[in-house]
């Protein structure tokens, strides 16, 4: 699916980068007028590429003040697909071939190796890497990630985009392997709550504040819970 114009595409791709946003936030980010942003958002919603809600799908519930609350806009699954690159189709075809020729174990091995390379880009091990480091590394890899506080016991990692969402939908082991490696490199429990691949509006994972013993790299998907 193509975007209905260059301006609409700029708005959509900004939502990929910054996540759910109000029209005012988007206007500031793109240096456009709020009226101009709302026109593009209306067009995107008419095309089924963007949806609006009263609040973001993650984080604490905002306190209600006087007046009507600002709508928060986010991409739909169709909108994210329009932003995805074509290599997701290639990845999906390769994983299907791997499964047919070599079995599910080969896909698990690939998922583990891919997740480890992603974790290695974050540097450090077992507490020397922060959730903010993880979010920055994931954003560089195309996941548009950020971190939200959850009191004193945990933080929430939010990923607004997934470059391989179609592959992850058919092969959830990709998400499981990433969760295991995030726990290893952070040295903390990581619990996945929602994923774009499962139809949720954002990928979220809760990262505990307290450290845990770092599992060895020989850990397998069957031995470590995601």
N, C-alpha and C positions, 0 to 999 in steps of 0.2 A: 504494500500500500504506500502511495506517495502522499506527501504533505500538500495541503491546499495553499501553496504559496511559500515564498522564501521567509517572510516574516513569521508565519505560523510555524515553520520548521525551526526557526531560531528560538521561539518560545518553548517548543517541545524539547529541544535539545538542552535548553537551560534547565528545564524540569528534570532531565536525566542527571544533570550535574549537581543540582542543589537540592533535589527532592521536593516534596509537597510544599507549595508556596502560595502566598496570597497574591492578588493582582498587584498590590503596592510593592511587594518584594520583587516581583518579576520586572515591574516598571523601573525600579532602581537598578537592578542587575543589568538590564538591557538598555538603560538610558532612553526609555520610551515613555510616553505619557500613559497614565492609568487608563484613559479612554481607549488609546491604541492597543494596549495589552488586552483589555476586555473584549475588543472586537476580535482579536486573534484567538482568544480563549473560547469565545462563542463559536467561532468557525471550527475550532478543534473539537469542541464538544458535539457540535452537529455531525461531525464526521466519526464520532465514537472514539476519538483518540485521547481525549481528556475528560475527566469527571471532576465534579466539585463536591466537597463535604464541609460540614461545620467545623471540623478539626482534622488535624493530621492523624494518620492511622497508627501512630506510636507516640510515646512520651507521655508526660503527665497531662491531665485534663486542664486546659487553661481556665483561669478564673473569669467569670462572666462580669463584664462591666455594663455601663449604660449603652443603649443603642444596639443596633443589629450587629452581631459578630461577623467578622470578615470571612468569606468563603476561602477554603484551602483547595487549590487545584493540584491534581496529580495525573500522571499518565495512566491510561488503561493498558491492558495487555496488548491491545492492537497498537496503541501509541508506542509502547516499548518495542514491539516488533518492528515498527517502522523505523526506529532508531538503530536497531541491531544491524550488525555487519553481516555480510553474506557467508562468512566463514562458519557460522553456526550450522548451516546446512551441511557443509563439508564435514564438520566434526561429528554431526549426527550420523552421516553416512559411514564414516570411518568406524564409529563405535558399533554400529549394527554389523558391519563386516567382521569386526574383531570378535563380537559375540558369536556369530555364526561359525567362524573358522576356528576359534581358539577357546570359546566358552566364557562364562561370566567371570571366571577368575582372572582372565586377561584384562577385562575392563576394570576390575577392582585394583589390579596392579597399576594400570594406567592412571586411575583416579588418585591413588595414593602418591604416585610419583609426581603428578601434576600439582597436587596440593602441597607437597614438600617443596617444590620449586617456588611456588607462590609464597610459602612461609619463609623460605630462605631469603627472599627479597626484603623481608622485614628486618633481618639481622637479629643478632642476640639470641638468647634462649632462657626460658624459665624465670621470668620476672624482670629481665632487663628490657623487654619489649613492652610498651604500654598499649592500651586499647587505641589511643590516638595514633600511635605508630602503625597499628594494624589498619585503621581506617584510611590513613594516608597512602599506604601501600596498595590497598584494595582500590582506592580511587585512581591511582596511577594505572592499575590493571583494567580499569573500565567499569568498576562496580559502584561508583558514586556513593561512597560510604561516609558516615559520620557517627559520632558517639553522643548518646544522651545519658545524663545521670539518672540513677535510680536510687536515691537516698545514699546511705553510707555503706550498703552491703554489695552493691553491684552497679554496673553501667549497662546500657543497651547499645549494641552495635547495629546500625541500620544500613542496609544496602539497597539503594533505590533503583539499581539497574544490575542486570546480569548479562554479560556478553554471550553466554552459552545457555540461555534459559531453556531453549527447546531441547537441547541435549540433556540438561539436568532434569527436565520433566520426564523424559523417558528413562534416564539413568540416574536415579536419585543418589547413587553411590558417589557421584561427584560432590554433592552437598555434604554427605556424611564424611567424606575424606577431608574436606576443607575444615569442618568443625573439629575433627580430631587434631589436625595440625595447628589450628588456632589455639586449642587448649594446650598443646605441647609447647608452642613457642611463647605463649603468655605465661605458662606455669599456673594457670587458673582453670576452674571449671567453666566450660562454655556450653550453654544450652540453647539449641536452636528452637525458636518459637514459631516462626513463619517463614515461608519462602515464596518468591515469585514463581518458581517452578510448580508449586502446588496451587497457584491461582491467587495467592495473597497479594496485597498491593505493595508490599515492601518485604524484603528479607530482614528478619530481626533475630538477634541472638543475645542472650543475657550472659554477661561476663562477671563472675564473682570477684569481689575485691580481695578476698583471702587467697593466698598462694596455696598450691598443691604440689606434691612431688611430681617432677617432670617425667612423663613416660618415655621409655627409650624409643629410638626411631624404628626399632623392629616391630613395634606394636602394629597389629593388623586391625582391619575394620571389625572383625568378629570379636576382638578382645576389648575394644574401647567403645563405650557407648557414646553416640552422638547426641 
